[in-house]
Amino acid sequence: MSHFIDRQSLWRLPLLALLLVVGLVLSQSVMAQADPEREAATAVPALDADTWRQVRSGETGPNFRDSRAGSDYNLVNASGETWRQLRNRWVSPFGLIVIGSMLVVIALFYVIIGRKDLSAPRTGRKLLRWPLVVRSLHWTVATLFIVLALTGLNLLYGKFVFRSLFGDAFWASMISVSKVAHNYLGPLFGILLVVLLLRLLKRNLPKRHDITWFMKGGGLVGKQHVDAGFANGGEKAWFWVLATVGILVIASGVVMDFPNYGQGRDTMQWANILHAVGALGLTALAFGHIYIGTIGSEGSLEGMTTGYVDETWAKDHHNLWYEEVKGEAVDEQTLADEAAEGTRSDPAPRSG
């Protein structure tokens, strides 16, 4: 499966050069965000030692107090300053580092290891892997995830890129659209993700052979084939990350999306930190998931687009599942004829 760089793979090297350029650009953004004092001095010029003394002692006047809904919070307060320091000095750089590192790892993996091709020619016989309802849920959730990731990244980093490039008016419009889309699509994503997780729960319960799968790096360590059922160890790990970190991101987003349930500003600030860290981590891992499901593995994408996979792919990636369902394989031409006639329906595949 693995091979060293040869003449046919030299075209991949520009990917590394591109990543280096992107890394230099992102590093400038990290440096820009790593100085919260500069931002505070621009946003609130009067933040000096005397102001902080008044805030902490409760001596601030009405100019520093939030009068909405009878709130007794100071608009300038120590809690808000702590949140801002965490966001600028830790969360924002963390996001750029973890996402950038994942992109570098993927590029190196593709250059050095390359795509995992099928071990034998396709048989032309297909096995149903994903019925229509699961494919619809998957692509809807995936689309919402991408929109939320892009709008979230814009809210966190956009001002360091688009504001300087296009000016305040364009930047204000981008932020307004991003905020509305993020706030309204977030709860919908949360509901559909929970539905999808429940639909796939049975197939992602841990099994003993998953331990071997991880110990052998999914087949990268050693030459022996690694056993896998309907879902392999890596797919199950992604499922449980979504079922834990994903639910945390959804819950923290709901806390911020609906402030009318009595939660205070301090609670929403911590929800913001948890939401950002979890979402940035998920975004980085999603790049790996997308890579493996598309250009990283021959035949994987067609399973989630057509619902069917070739027998050779099933034997290569999910041999235990293949042994259970191999008697249900259907000739490719038969599927094409039935699709043309509209007589083919998707039964639920066996889970393995």
N, C-alpha and C positions, 0 to 999 in steps of 0.2 A: 504493500500500500504506500509506504513512504519511499521517497527518492530524493536524491540531491539535485541541486539546481543544474539544469542542462540548458542547451541552447533554446529549446522550445519554451522554457519557462522564464527566460530572461525578460520577457515583456512584463512580467509581474513586478520587477524591481521599481518601476515608476511609482507603484503603490507606496513603497516605503518612502520615496522622496516626497510624495504628497503628504504622507503622514507627518514627516519631519516639519514641513511648512506649516501644516495645521497645528502641530505642537507648539511652534514658535508663536503663532497667533494666539493660541489659547493661553500660553504662559504670560503674555502681556495682559490678558483679561484677569488672570489670577493675581498678578501684581496690582492691577487697578482695584481689585476688590479687597485686597489684603490690608488696606489702610482705611479702616472705618472712620478714623478721626477726620480725614480729608472730606469724606462724604458728609459727616455731621456738620463740619464747619460750613459746607456749602448750603446744606438744607436748613440749618438753624444757626445763624451766625452768633446768636447771643448765648450759646452754650459755653459758659465759662464756669470757673470754680464757684463763683457766687450763686449762679443759677442752680448748680447741683446741690449746694448747701441748702438753698431754699426748698428745692424739691424734696430732699431727704428729710427735712425738718417739718414739712407740711406748711411752709410759710408762703407758698406760691399764690399769686393772685389769680383773678378770673382769666387772664390771658393765657394761663398755662393749664386751665382746668376744662375738662370735657363736660359740657352741660347737657348733652343728649341723654334722654331717658333717665334723668336724675343721677347720672354717673358721677362718682366722686373720684374718678381716676384723674391723675395728672396727665396731660398730653405729653409732657416730658417727664419720664419716670425712670427709675433705676432698672426696673424689670424690662422695659422696652430697650434700654441701652444694652442690657445683657443679651437679649434676643438678637439685637442688631450685630453685636460683636460675634456671636455664635454663627449667625448667617453669613457674615462677610469674611470672617477669618477662618472658618472651618467648613461650613456646609458648601459654599460656592466653590472653593478650591477642591474639596472632596469630589464634587460632581465632575469637574473637568478632568481630574486625575483618573477617576475610576472609568469614566466613559472613554477618555483618550487611551488609557491602558488597554481596555478591551479591544478597541479598534486596532491597536498595534499588535496585540496577541493574535487577532484574527488574520491580519495581513501576514504576519510571520508564519502562521500555521499554513496559510494558503500557499505561500512561496516555498516553504520547505517541505511540507507534507503533500499539499495539493488536494484535489477533489478525491473523495472516496468513490471510485468507480465500482460497478457491479463485478463480481468475481467470475461471472459466466455470461454468455449471451442471454438476452431476454427469451423467455419461452413463448410469449404471446398469449399466455393464459393469465387471467386476472383474478384477484381476490378482493372482495369488498372490505375496505378498511374503515372508511368514514361515511356514514349515511348522510343524506342531505341536511337533516336538521342540525347535526353536529358541525358540518362544514359551514352552514349559514351562521351558526352561533360563533364559530371560530373567527370567520372573516369579519363579522360585525364587531366583535370584541377587539380584534387586531386593529381594525381601522380606527376605532375609538381610542385605543391605546396610543397609536401613532399621533393622532390629533392632540390628545392630552399631553403627550411627551413634547411635541413641538411647541405647543402653547405654554407649557410649564417652563421649558428651557428659555423661551422668549421672555417670560415674566422674570426669570432669574438672571439671565445673561444678556437679554436683548439690548438693554440700554448701552452696553459697552460696545455694541456692534452697529446696530441700526440707527441709534440716535446720532452718533458721530458721522455716519455715512449719509443719512437722509434728512437730518434736522428734527426739530422738536415736533412739528405738525405731523409728519409721517409717523414718527415714533409714538406719539399720543394715540393715533388711530390704531396702530398695531397693538398697543397695550390694551386699548379698549376692546377690540375684537377678541384678543387672546383671553382676556379676563372673563368676558361673557361666555365664550365657547367653553372655557375650562370649567367654569362654575356650573353651567347647565348640562354639559355632557358628562361630567364626572359622576353624578348619581346614576345616570343611565348605564354608564360603563360598569359601575359597581354592581348593579342588579344583574346585568347580563353575565358578568364574570362569575358571580355566585351560582347562577343557573348552569353555566358551563362546567364549573368545578364539580357541582353535584352530579351532573350528567356523566362525568368522567371519573368519579371517585373510585368506583369498584375496580377499574382497570389500573389504578395507580396505587393500590395498596402494596406495601413493601413485601417482597418475597426473598427467600434465602439466596437465590441465584443473583439478586441485585448486588449483594456484597462482592461476589466474584467479579461482576461487571465493573464495579468501581476499582477494585484492586488491580484489574488489568486495563484500566483506563479506557474502557469501552472497546478494547481490541487493539489499542496502540502499544500495549506492553505484551511482548511475546507474539508468536505467530498463530496460536491456537484460537479458533473461533470462540466468541463469548456468547453464552446462552442468554436469551432474552425472550420474555413473553410478549403480550400485546404491546406493552410499553417497556422500554429498557430503563436501566438505572438513571441515565441522564434525563430522560423524559419525565420520569417520576420525580426527580429532584426539582425540575422546573415547575412541575405541578404543585409540589408542596411549598416551594418558594412563593408561588402565586397565592396559595391557600393560607399563607401566614403573613408574609410581608405585604402581599397584595391586599389582603383584608385590612391590615394595619393602615396602609395608605388610604384605602377607601374610608375607613372609620375616621381617621384624622381629617380627611377632606370634608366629610359631613359635619364635623365639629366646626370647621371654618365656614362652610357653606350656609349653615343655619344657626346664626348667632342668637336666635330668638328663643333659645331653650334654657337661658339662664347662665350659660358658661361665661366666665369672666375673661378679661383680656389676657391674663396670665395663662389660662388654660389654652386659649387660642394661639398664643405665642409658642407654647410647647407643641401643640398640634401641628403648627407650621413647620417646626424643626423636624419632627418625626415624619411628616408628610414629605418634606423635601429629601431627606436622607433616604427614605424607603423608595421614593419614586426614582431618584437618580440611580440607585443600585439596580432597580428593576429595569430601567432603561439600558444600562450597561449589559445586563444579562440577556436582555431581549435581542441585542445585536448578535450574540452568540447563537441564540435560538433561531434567528432569521437566517444566519449564515448556514447553519447545519441543515435547515429545512429547505434551502434553495441551492446555491452554487456549491455548497460544501459536500453534498451527498447526492449522487446520481439516483434519480427516481423518487426522491422523497417528496418533492413539491407536487407531483401529479397525484399523489395520494390524497392531498387536501384540496386539490382542484377538481379532480374527476371522481374521487371517492375510492378508486381502485388502484391497486399496486400489482406489479408483475410478480410472478412466483419467485423469480431469481432474487428480487429485492427482498421479499418476505423471508426467504431462506438466509440471506446475508445478514439481515438486521434483527429479525424476530423469529428465529428458528423454532422455538417452542410453540409460538402461536401458529406458525405455518403447519406444524405437524398436526395441530388440532383441526385446521380448516382447509387443508389441501384438497380434500374431497369436494369442496365447494367452488373450486376454480372454474372460471368460465372463459371460453375462447374469446379472444379480442374481437374477432369478426362477428361473433354472435352478439356481443354487447353493442357493437356498432349498428347491426341490423335492428335490434330491439329498440335502441335509442331512436333510430330513424322512424320506426313504427309507433313509438310512444308506448310500448308495452312493458318496458322495464321499470320496475319499482325497486327502491333500495330497502332491502330487509336489514334488520339490525345485525351487524357482524358479531360473531362470537368473540368474547373478551379475552380468553387465554391468560 
